[in-house]
Amino acid sequence: MADSALFRRFPALREGLPFRPFLAGPTPVGRLALPGVADLWVKHDERCTPWYGGNKPRKLEFLLGEALARGARRVLTTGGIGTHHGLATTILARACDLDTTLVLVDQPVTPEVRESLRLFSAFGAEVVDARRVAGAVWHGARVLARGRWRGERPYLIPTGGSGAVGNLGFVSAGLELAAQVRARELPEPAALFLPIGSGGSVAGVALGLRLAGLPTRVVGVLVTDILPPSPARLARLAGATLRRLRRADPSVPALAFAARDFEVSRVQLGRGYGAATEAGREALALAEAAGLALEPTYSAKCLAELLARARSGRLPRGPVVFWHTFNAVDVKAQAPGPYRPEALPPRLRRLAEEGT
C-alpha cells in the first residue's frame, strides 16, 4: 500500500496521525469527452482499492487507523438503509479484523438499496433499524454503551466519515491532485465538482487544495436532505480538520475558512436523498456512453449539475474536474458468504427481499 500525499507534504504528521493504508497509490486522471464540455477531466477514484472504490476508502484510511490505534474491536456508524459509507466501512473494517454495527435510517427504497441491505448481512455487519435520525441517536448510544460493557472499545465513525479525522483523507486527496498538476498529468483546474452528502470530501479537498496553493474553485452538489451541510458548516469542518493537522504538526500553515469559500448547489437534489432525477438519469446515460459508470444517488446528480452549467455558460473558463466518487468494484463477488436474512431486522429483511 502507498503512503499518503499528506505525509509526503508534511512528513512530521506520520508520527501524530494513525493511518491504515488501503489505496495502492494516486488514482489516475484523464480526459472525459461529453457533449458541450470543452475541457473536462475526471479523477478516477472508482477503483481506488481492491475492496471498495469511490471516496469512502480515503476517509477510512484515517478513521480505521485511529480505531486500531485505540484498540477498538468494533466500529459503529450511521446512514441511510442503503448507505454506501456503511457498506465501505463494513468491508474495510472486516479487512482490519474489526466488527461493524450500522445504525440505519429510512431513505427511498430502490434496487440499489435492497442490494446494499443484502450485502450488509453477507459481509457480517450488525444492522440496527433506527428508522429516523432521532432513533439513530438513541440506538447509537445504546450500542456504544453495550460495546464498552463488553470490552470492545467501540469507535464511533461519524455519518459519511465526515469529521476532523475522516476529512484528512480528502485533504490528502487535494494534495494528490496538486502533485498530479505539478507532474503535468492534467492542467491546473479552474473548478472541481464533488457531490455533497455529509460534506467531508468537499471540506477536505478544499483544504488540501489551499495547502497546495491551487486556486481551484470547489463546487459541491448537494445530494441529501438529511441534515444537509451548509457552506458555514463546510467552513467549520475545514477549520476543525486544519486544527487537527496543526495539533499534530504546528508547521502546517494556519488558514482561515468562511462560508463564502464554499459553493453549494442545491438544484439537483430532486425529491431528496436517494431519489433519482431526470437530469441525473440523462447524466448517467451520457457518462455510460463515454465509458464511465455512475450511480443515481451521488455521482449522477453531481455530473448533472456540471452539464447544466456547461449548457447555460456558467462553467468557468479553463479545465474542469469531475471527481468520480462512485464505487465500481464488484463487492458482491468478494462477499465472504451468502445473504443471510436472519442478520437483518424484520422490517429491513422484508425491504431487502421485495421483488426477489
Summary of the structure (lengths in Angstrom):
residues: 356
radius of gyration: 19.3
end to end distance: 38.9
largest distance: 58.5
contacts: 1302
relative contact order: 0.17
helix: 44%
strand: 14%
